[in-house]
Amino acid sequence: MTSKMDISKSYSEIIKEIKKSDIKKVKVAVSDIDGVLRGKYLNKDKFLSILEGHMAFCSVIFGWDSSDNCYDNTTYTGWHTGYPDSLVRIDPSTYRRVPWDNNVPFFLGEFEDNNHKPLEVCPRQLLKKTISKANSMGFLPLSGMEFEWFNFKETPKSLNEKGFQNMETLTPGMFGYSIIRSSQNQLFFNTLMDEMGEFNVPIEGLHTETGPGVLEVALLYSTSLEAADRAILFKTGAKEIANRFGIMPTFMAKWNPNLPGCSGHIHQSLWDLNKENNLFYDETQPYKMSKTFRHYLAGQLKCLPDILPFFAPNINSYKRLVEGYWAPTKSTWGVDNRTTAFRVLSGSSKSTRIEVRISGSDVNPYLAMSAAIASGLYGIEHKLELDTDPIIGSAYNDTKCERLPRTLYEAANRMAESKIANELFGSAFVSHFANTRLWECKEFQKSVTDWELKRYFEIT
């Protein structure tokens, strides 16, 4: 697996380019725990003054949920701290210009603590820490993400006015890989591909999936940090571009009980540090899987039940993980088998890799990628062996492997108590993340759903 070199500029080139630009503002963003980009515009002079140091971002970024409701069960920040500022360092390597926003300069940042060390609850810092460990072991992880998502002829205003009922999909019916549907929405398709490319989020492939208004994108793979940056930027960028066409995308894992859910598959391989040799490939071994690859996969299989919220982070995520809907329900593996949690793609020395199929499109890419890599490294460190043969046929029929947690509550509690999870990600991060997931469960417990009204309103 090799890819185009990432386009980057030196620090001095970035400063010079921004200073010379007629644009008077710069856009910056950070990832919260849910993978939502939170950001702001800065005056150009203000931005240049903080580029070598830090900017301040209210710590509530890690103190509230995706609906801006403040947690009452986390310790990093909250009413008990007064929500002070946290330090954000801008990463110059993320420099881009936003083609659909007058080419305004754009940067991603990451959080540091008051001692200028990586903030333990910052998702991007967690991925960097995981990659650093891989590098120390002599590995360069390469990754690429795919997303499936539904598109609607709606706006935020129309959805709220409808109460999220009777939503009109972009296209009708089930029509996967449709040339007709893509031609009928040609301008949207072309704009998405072209402007994402200009934004340095290159698209490898874009097509319709089965389901009304469903699209699937494969992002060109890269080093894992860049791949995660591209993934989180694609999700936000797709929503911004779609808005121009009167289209509302959703990356919910499952919006309709009668339709397949939306995946966020991760393709991965380990290379040497010079990016010359794919360390997953060995043509002398079954399925061309090297010993390193087998250990890596064995680690992922063992760890998955303990770290499932990294791949299925929301209440809704578990509505996707049901039998017969193209999503795995057990920690299984197979060779080119789309019913398993981990799909081995056995190809050439460039293309042999693993596809992590458990993750949905609602993931935080930094966390999902961290989990996939860290669990694989765990297998290498402990020299774990594959104790099962690859699944042939439907993995749903496998009786040897335990069913993965069925709810976020079950998964989050298991993760919080897991020695493996705490070893991989540190107790500070696991405690914070697990409590944010349990908060989601508590918020859901307070809700009254349409299902309950229809089932109990009259009859009870």
Backbone torsions as a table, in degrees:
resi	resn	phi	psi	omega
1	MET	NA	116.7	172.9
2	THR	-132.2	154.6	-178.6
3	SER	-138.3	172.0	175.5
4	LYS	-59.0	148.0	174.4
5	MET	-64.6	139.4	177.3
6	ASP	-66.0	134.5	178.7
7	ILE	-77.1	121.8	-179.9
8	SER	-143.4	158.2	178.0
9	LYS	-122.4	153.9	176.4
10	SER	-71.9	161.9	-179.2
11	TYR	-57.1	-46.0	-178.2
12	SER	-65.0	-34.6	178.1
13	GLU	-67.1	-37.7	178.9
14	ILE	-64.5	-48.0	179.2
15	ILE	-57.5	-47.0	-177.8
16	LYS	-63.0	-43.2	-177.6
17	GLU	-65.4	-42.0	-179.5
18	ILE	-69.7	-39.9	178.8
19	LYS	-61.9	-38.7	-178.3
20	LYS	-76.9	-19.9	-175.1
21	SER	-67.1	147.0	175.1
22	ASP	-77.9	-13.9	-179.2
23	ILE	-70.4	133.7	-172.5
24	LYS	-98.6	3.0	-177.6
25	LYS	-141.5	162.9	179.6
26	VAL	-133.6	143.8	179.8
27	LYS	-106.2	132.6	178.3
28	VAL	-129.9	152.7	-178.3
29	ALA	-150.7	154.6	175.8
30	VAL	-134.1	158.4	177.5
31	SER	-93.7	133.5	170.4
32	ASP	-87.5	-172.4	-174.2
33	ILE	-68.5	-25.1	-179.3
34	ASP	-88.4	-1.8	-177.2
35	GLY	82.4	17.2	174.3
36	VAL	-87.8	129.0	177.1
37	LEU	-77.2	124.2	175.6
38	ARG	-112.2	131.1	-175.3
39	GLY	-157.1	-172.0	-178.6
40	LYS	-161.0	162.3	168.4
41	TYR	-89.9	142.5	174.0
42	LEU	-123.5	142.0	168.9
43	ASN	-55.8	140.6	-174.9
44	LYS	-56.5	-43.5	-179.0
45	ASP	-65.1	-39.1	176.9
46	LYS	-62.4	-43.6	-180.0
47	PHE	-60.6	-47.2	-179.0
48	LEU	-61.4	-30.3	-178.7
49	SER	-73.0	-22.0	-178.0
50	ILE	-106.9	-3.4	-173.8
51	LEU	-62.3	-35.2	179.9
52	GLU	-89.1	-7.7	-179.7
53	GLY	-123.2	-121.1	-177.0
54	HIS	-135.0	159.5	167.4
55	MET	-119.4	161.6	-178.9
56	ALA	-99.1	136.6	176.2
57	PHE	-134.7	130.9	-179.0
58	CYS	-56.4	134.3	-177.0
59	SER	-65.7	-8.5	177.8
60	VAL	-61.4	-17.2	174.4
61	ILE	-49.0	-36.8	178.1
62	PHE	-107.5	17.6	-179.0
63	GLY	-120.5	9.1	177.9
64	TRP	-142.3	166.2	-177.8
65	ASP	-92.3	-171.1	-176.1
66	SER	-68.8	-12.4	176.4
67	SER	-105.7	13.7	178.6
68	ASP	66.8	24.0	172.4
69	ASN	-90.4	129.2	-172.7
70	CYS	-76.3	134.1	176.5
71	TYR	-63.9	150.3	172.2
72	ASP	-120.0	12.2	-174.5
73	ASN	-131.0	17.3	178.1
74	THR	-117.5	157.1	-174.3
75	THR	-106.8	-22.7	-175.2
76	TYR	-58.1	-46.7	178.2
77	THR	-149.4	161.3	-178.7
78	GLY	164.7	-170.0	178.3
79	TRP	-59.8	-28.7	-178.5
80	HIS	-70.0	-16.8	178.6
81	THR	-103.9	-15.0	-175.8
82	GLY	81.2	10.0	179.7
83	TYR	50.3	63.6	177.3
84	PRO	-73.3	174.4	174.9
85	ASP	-72.6	148.8	169.4
86	SER	-112.2	156.8	-177.4
87	LEU	-89.1	134.5	176.0
88	VAL	-122.6	127.3	174.0
89	ARG	-102.5	128.3	177.5
90	ILE	-74.5	135.3	176.9
91	ASP	-96.7	105.6	-177.2
92	PRO	-59.9	-24.8	-178.1
93	SER	-68.6	-12.7	-179.6
94	THR	-91.6	8.0	-176.4
95	TYR	-56.7	128.1	176.8
96	ARG	-145.3	170.6	167.9
97	ARG	-122.2	140.5	-174.7
98	VAL	-91.7	103.8	-174.0
99	PRO	-63.3	-28.6	-179.8
100	TRP	-90.5	7.4	178.1
101	ASP	-132.7	51.7	176.7
102	ASN	57.3	29.6	178.8
103	ASN	58.0	32.0	177.4
104	VAL	-62.0	137.9	176.0
105	PRO	-62.5	144.8	-175.0
106	PHE	-137.4	140.5	177.8
107	PHE	-141.1	148.9	169.1
108	LEU	-97.9	149.3	176.1
109	GLY	-125.1	173.5	177.8
110	GLU	-144.8	155.2	-171.4
111	PHE	-89.9	144.9	172.7
112	GLU	-128.4	157.4	177.3
113	ASP	-84.4	-175.5	-175.7
114	ASN	-69.7	-12.3	175.5
115	ASN	-97.8	11.8	178.7
116	HIS	63.5	28.5	173.3
117	LYS	-104.2	157.9	-178.9
118	PRO	-53.9	131.0	177.8
119	LEU	-71.7	128.6	-170.6
120	GLU	-64.4	-26.9	-177.0
121	VAL	-95.4	5.5	-179.0
122	CYS	-82.2	120.8	-177.2
123	PRO	-59.8	-42.2	-178.7
124	ARG	-66.9	-36.3	176.7
125	GLN	-66.6	-34.7	177.9
126	LEU	-63.2	-42.6	178.4
127	LEU	-65.5	-41.7	178.6
128	LYS	-61.3	-39.5	178.0
129	LYS	-63.8	-41.4	179.9
130	THR	-66.2	-43.0	178.4
131	ILE	-64.6	-39.6	178.6
132	SER	-60.5	-39.2	177.0
133	LYS	-64.5	-42.7	177.4
134	ALA	-59.5	-44.1	179.4
135	ASN	-61.1	-39.7	-179.5
136	SER	-66.0	-22.5	177.9
137	MET	-91.4	1.4	178.0
138	GLY	92.0	16.6	-175.8
139	PHE	-116.4	144.1	171.3
140	LEU	-116.0	106.3	179.7
141	PRO	-76.8	130.8	171.8
142	LEU	-110.8	141.9	-175.8
143	SER	-143.9	157.8	172.6
144	GLY	-152.0	142.1	-177.6
145	MET	-112.7	149.8	172.0
146	GLU	-119.1	144.9	174.7
147	PHE	-131.2	138.7	165.5
148	GLU	-108.3	141.5	178.4
149	TRP	-156.0	150.6	178.6
150	PHE	-91.8	148.6	179.7
151	ASN	-125.4	138.0	-176.1
152	PHE	-127.0	149.6	173.3
153	LYS	-84.6	68.1	-175.0
154	GLU	-142.4	169.9	173.0
155	THR	-129.1	165.8	175.5
156	PRO	-54.7	-37.5	-179.7
157	LYS	-67.6	-46.9	-178.0
158	SER	-66.1	-36.4	178.9
159	LEU	-63.4	-42.9	-179.8
160	ASN	-69.6	-37.0	178.1
161	GLU	-65.6	-33.5	178.6
162	LYS	-83.2	-7.7	-175.0
163	GLY	66.1	29.4	-179.4
164	PHE	58.7	34.6	176.8
165	GLN	-119.3	153.9	175.5
166	ASN	52.9	46.3	-179.3
167	MET	-78.0	141.1	-178.2
168	GLU	-93.7	118.6	179.1
169	THR	-75.7	156.8	-178.0
170	LEU	-59.5	-40.9	178.4
171	THR	-134.6	155.8	179.4
172	PRO	-90.4	157.9	166.7
173	GLY	73.6	176.4	-179.7
174	MET	-96.8	116.0	-174.2
175	PHE	-152.8	71.2	179.6
176	GLY	-70.2	146.6	179.6
177	TYR	55.1	39.1	-174.2
178	SER	-87.1	119.3	172.3
179	ILE	-71.1	-34.5	-179.2
180	ILE	-63.1	-49.6	-177.6
181	ARG	-62.8	-39.8	179.4
182	SER	-67.2	-34.5	177.8
183	SER	-69.8	-34.8	179.8
184	GLN	-69.1	-20.9	176.4
185	ASN	-122.3	42.8	-171.2
186	GLN	-58.2	-44.3	-176.1
187	LEU	-64.9	-41.3	178.0
188	PHE	-63.8	-46.9	178.7
189	PHE	-57.8	-51.3	-176.1
190	ASN	-64.5	-41.1	179.9
191	THR	-64.6	-42.0	179.5
192	LEU	-60.1	-47.4	-179.1
193	MET	-67.7	-45.3	-173.9
194	ASP	-70.5	-46.5	-175.7
195	GLU	-74.1	-32.2	173.7
196	MET	-64.4	-38.8	176.5
197	GLY	-61.6	-43.0	178.1
198	GLU	-65.2	-26.2	179.7
199	PHE	-84.6	6.7	-175.8
200	ASN	58.6	39.3	168.4
201	VAL	-124.3	73.6	-172.0
202	PRO	-68.2	134.4	179.6
203	ILE	-97.1	126.0	178.5
204	GLU	-82.3	-36.3	-179.8
205	GLY	-159.2	147.8	179.2
206	LEU	-143.5	128.3	-178.9
207	HIS	-155.7	166.7	173.7
208	THR	-77.0	146.7	173.7
209	GLU	-108.8	173.9	-179.3
210	THR	-73.7	125.2	-176.2
211	GLY	131.9	151.8	-178.7
212	PRO	-69.2	119.4	176.9
213	GLY	75.6	16.6	-176.7
214	VAL	-91.3	134.4	173.2
215	LEU	-122.3	156.0	172.8
216	GLU	-131.6	136.7	178.6
217	VAL	-122.8	142.5	169.3
218	ALA	-114.9	119.5	179.2
219	LEU	-88.1	139.6	-179.8
220	LEU	-59.7	129.9	-174.9
221	TYR	-73.4	163.8	-177.5
222	SER	-162.2	-167.2	168.9
223	THR	-60.7	153.6	-165.0
224	SER	-66.4	-35.5	178.4
225	LEU	-66.5	-44.7	178.0
226	GLU	-64.0	-38.1	179.5
227	ALA	-63.8	-40.5	178.5
228	ALA	-68.6	-40.0	175.0
229	ASP	-57.6	-47.3	-179.8
230	ARG	-60.3	-40.0	-176.4
231	ALA	-66.0	-46.7	-178.2
232	ILE	-69.5	-33.4	177.9
233	LEU	-71.9	-32.6	178.2
234	PHE	-63.8	-45.3	-175.9
235	LYS	-61.0	-44.1	178.2
236	THR	-71.4	-43.3	-179.1
237	GLY	-63.0	-37.9	179.3
238	ALA	-62.8	-37.4	178.4
239	LYS	-68.6	-38.9	-179.7
240	GLU	-68.4	-43.0	179.2
241	ILE	-66.7	-45.1	-176.8
242	ALA	-60.6	-33.5	-178.5
243	ASN	-57.3	-33.3	179.1
244	ARG	-63.6	-23.5	-176.5
245	PHE	-104.2	11.8	-178.6
246	GLY	69.0	30.6	-176.7
247	ILE	-116.3	138.0	176.8
248	MET	-115.6	109.6	175.2
249	PRO	-82.3	153.9	167.6
250	THR	-134.1	136.5	176.3
251	PHE	-106.1	21.6	172.0
252	MET	-54.7	145.8	179.1
253	ALA	-66.1	-35.2	-177.3
254	LYS	-157.3	110.0	-178.1
255	TRP	-100.1	-16.4	-174.9
256	ASN	-138.3	128.5	-175.8
257	PRO	-66.0	-18.7	-176.2
258	ASN	-98.7	3.2	-177.8
259	LEU	-123.8	156.0	176.9
260	PRO	-60.4	155.4	176.4
261	GLY	-81.7	-175.9	-176.6
262	CYS	-113.8	122.7	-177.2
263	SER	-92.2	162.2	171.7
264	GLY	-135.4	63.5	-172.8
265	HIS	-63.9	146.9	-179.8
266	ILE	-119.8	122.9	174.1
267	HIS	-97.6	134.4	-175.2
268	GLN	-142.9	150.3	168.3
269	SER	-152.3	160.6	175.8
270	LEU	-110.0	132.0	178.3
271	TRP	-119.6	166.5	171.7
272	ASP	-71.2	166.9	-172.5
273	LEU	-64.8	-19.4	177.2
274	ASN	-89.4	0.6	-179.3
275	LYS	56.6	42.1	-179.6
276	GLU	-107.9	-30.8	-174.5
277	ASN	-129.6	131.2	175.8
278	ASN	-80.7	109.7	-174.7
279	LEU	-78.0	-1.8	172.8
280	PHE	-85.0	-12.9	-169.5
281	TYR	-101.9	131.3	172.1
282	ASP	-150.1	105.9	-173.5
283	GLU	-67.5	-13.3	-178.8
284	THR	-86.6	-9.5	-173.8
285	GLN	-103.4	156.6	176.7
286	PRO	-55.2	135.7	-178.3
287	TYR	59.4	14.4	179.8
288	LYS	62.3	23.7	-178.9
289	MET	-90.0	118.4	178.3
290	SER	-69.6	168.7	176.0
291	LYS	-61.0	-39.8	177.1
292	THR	-59.3	-43.5	179.5
293	PHE	-62.2	-44.0	-178.0
294	ARG	-64.4	-42.9	177.1
295	HIS	-62.0	-43.6	-178.3
296	TYR	-60.1	-48.2	179.8
297	LEU	-65.9	-39.3	178.7
298	ALA	-62.0	-37.0	176.7
299	GLY	-65.5	-41.9	179.1
300	GLN	-64.1	-41.8	179.2
301	LEU	-63.2	-41.7	-178.2
302	LYS	-69.6	-41.5	-172.1
303	CYS	-81.6	-24.8	-171.1
304	LEU	-50.2	-48.6	-177.9
305	PRO	-60.9	-25.5	-178.4
306	ASP	-87.6	-15.3	-175.7
307	ILE	-125.9	21.9	-174.5
308	LEU	-55.3	-36.2	-179.6
309	PRO	-60.7	-19.7	175.0
310	PHE	-65.9	-29.1	-178.5
311	PHE	-103.0	-22.0	-178.9
312	ALA	-135.4	80.8	-166.2
313	PRO	-88.4	-8.3	-171.9
314	ASN	-123.0	162.4	174.1
315	ILE	-51.7	-46.5	-175.8
316	ASN	-67.8	-23.7	-177.7
317	SER	-55.6	-34.9	-173.4
318	TYR	-80.8	-10.8	172.6
319	LYS	-73.9	-21.1	177.3
320	ARG	-81.7	-32.9	-174.3
321	LEU	-83.6	67.6	179.3
322	VAL	-127.9	153.1	-176.6
323	GLU	-61.5	138.8	171.4
324	GLY	83.2	9.7	-179.2
325	TYR	-122.5	36.0	173.0
326	TRP	66.4	19.7	177.5
327	ALA	-130.1	142.9	-176.5
328	PRO	-75.5	154.7	177.9
329	THR	-125.3	-4.0	-179.5
330	LYS	-138.7	161.0	179.5
331	SER	-83.5	83.1	-173.8
332	THR	-124.9	164.6	175.9
333	TRP	-137.9	157.4	177.8
334	GLY	-158.9	166.5	177.6
335	VAL	-96.6	114.0	-177.4
336	ASP	50.8	45.3	-178.8
337	ASN	-118.2	115.3	-174.4
338	ARG	-86.2	8.3	175.1
339	THR	-100.6	-4.1	-176.8
340	THR	-96.9	163.2	178.2
341	ALA	-72.2	-31.5	-179.3
342	PHE	-129.9	120.5	-175.9
343	ARG	-108.0	114.2	177.9
344	VAL	-80.1	126.9	175.6
345	LEU	-108.8	104.9	-174.1
346	SER	-97.0	104.5	-176.4
347	GLY	-133.8	-134.7	-179.0
348	SER	-83.8	-179.5	177.1
349	SER	-64.5	-18.5	179.0
350	LYS	-91.6	-29.0	-168.5
351	SER	-111.2	-8.2	179.8
352	THR	-64.0	128.6	-172.8
353	ARG	-164.4	177.0	174.6
354	ILE	-113.5	140.2	171.3
355	GLU	-109.5	117.8	177.2
356	VAL	-85.3	109.7	-171.6
357	ARG	-101.5	-2.7	-177.5
358	ILE	-73.0	-29.3	-172.4
359	SER	-75.0	142.9	176.5
360	GLY	-97.6	174.1	-178.8
361	SER	-75.4	-5.8	179.3
362	ASP	-90.1	7.5	-177.0
363	VAL	-72.3	156.7	161.5
364	ASN	-81.6	113.8	-174.7
365	PRO	-56.6	-35.6	179.6
366	TYR	-63.2	-40.7	-177.8
367	LEU	-75.3	-41.9	-179.8
368	ALA	-64.4	-41.9	179.5
369	MET	-68.1	-39.5	176.3
370	SER	-58.5	-45.0	-177.5
371	ALA	-64.6	-43.0	-178.9
372	ALA	-63.5	-44.3	-178.0
373	ILE	-72.1	-47.5	-176.1
374	ALA	-61.4	-40.3	179.6
375	SER	-69.3	-34.2	175.4
376	GLY	-65.6	-43.5	178.2
377	LEU	-63.5	-34.8	176.7
378	TYR	-58.2	-42.0	178.5
379	GLY	-64.9	-38.0	178.6
380	ILE	-68.4	-45.5	-179.1
381	GLU	-59.8	-40.6	-176.4
382	HIS	-95.0	6.3	177.9
383	LYS	49.7	44.6	179.7
384	LEU	-69.5	145.2	178.9
385	GLU	-111.1	150.4	174.5
386	LEU	-68.7	120.5	-177.6
387	ASP	-102.6	8.0	175.0
388	THR	-134.2	152.8	173.8
389	ASP	-79.0	160.5	177.2
390	PRO	-61.7	141.9	178.0
391	ILE	-67.9	130.1	173.2
392	ILE	-105.9	125.2	-177.6
393	GLY	84.3	-150.5	-173.0
394	SER	-77.5	122.2	176.3
395	ALA	-70.9	-17.4	178.4
396	TYR	-64.3	-23.4	-178.4
397	ASN	-89.4	-2.8	-178.6
398	ASP	-67.7	131.4	-178.0
399	THR	-109.3	-2.2	-176.1
400	LYS	-88.2	-24.1	-173.5
401	CYS	-103.8	137.7	-179.6
402	GLU	-69.2	150.2	176.8
403	ARG	-69.3	136.5	176.2
404	LEU	-65.2	158.0	176.7
405	PRO	-49.0	138.1	-173.9
406	ARG	-91.1	-14.2	-177.5
407	THR	-137.6	159.9	176.5
408	LEU	-63.7	-37.2	180.0
409	TYR	-60.1	-47.1	179.0
410	GLU	-63.7	-44.1	-177.0
411	ALA	-67.8	-41.9	-177.7
412	ALA	-67.5	-40.7	177.6
413	ASN	-65.3	-40.1	177.9
414	ARG	-63.6	-42.6	179.2
415	MET	-62.7	-44.4	-177.5
416	ALA	-59.0	-34.6	-176.3
417	GLU	-94.5	-1.4	-172.8
418	SER	-79.7	126.4	173.8
419	LYS	-64.8	-37.8	-179.8
420	ILE	-63.3	-48.8	-178.8
421	ALA	-59.5	-44.5	-179.4
422	ASN	-68.1	-32.3	176.1
423	GLU	-68.1	-41.1	-175.8
424	LEU	-73.1	-39.3	-168.5
425	PHE	-121.2	-4.2	179.7
426	GLY	86.5	144.7	-174.9
427	SER	-66.7	-32.3	-178.8
428	ALA	-64.0	-45.5	-179.6
429	PHE	-70.1	-45.9	-176.5
430	VAL	-61.1	-42.8	179.4
431	SER	-61.5	-46.6	-179.5
432	HIS	-63.4	-48.8	-176.0
433	PHE	-65.5	-44.2	-179.8
434	ALA	-61.3	-40.7	-179.9
435	ASN	-68.1	-34.1	176.0
436	THR	-67.3	-32.6	177.8
437	ARG	-73.4	-37.6	177.1
438	LEU	-68.0	-30.5	172.6
439	TRP	-60.2	-44.4	177.9
440	GLU	-56.7	-42.3	179.8
441	CYS	-63.3	-41.0	179.9
442	LYS	-65.7	-41.1	178.9
443	GLU	-64.1	-39.8	179.2
444	PHE	-66.9	-37.0	-178.8
445	GLN	-61.0	-27.6	-178.9
446	LYS	-81.2	-12.2	-173.5
447	SER	-84.5	156.8	172.2
448	VAL	-118.2	119.2	-172.0
449	THR	-92.1	164.1	174.3
450	ASP	-59.2	-37.3	179.7
451	TRP	-58.5	-43.9	-179.8
452	GLU	-65.8	-41.4	179.7
453	LEU	-62.9	-45.3	-178.7
454	LYS	-67.4	-32.9	-174.9
455	ARG	-83.0	-36.8	-169.7
456	TYR	-114.5	-17.1	-170.4
457	PHE	-57.0	-50.3	-176.2
458	GLU	-87.1	-38.9	-165.6
459	ILE	-80.6	-25.6	-175.6
460	THR	-87.9	NA	NA
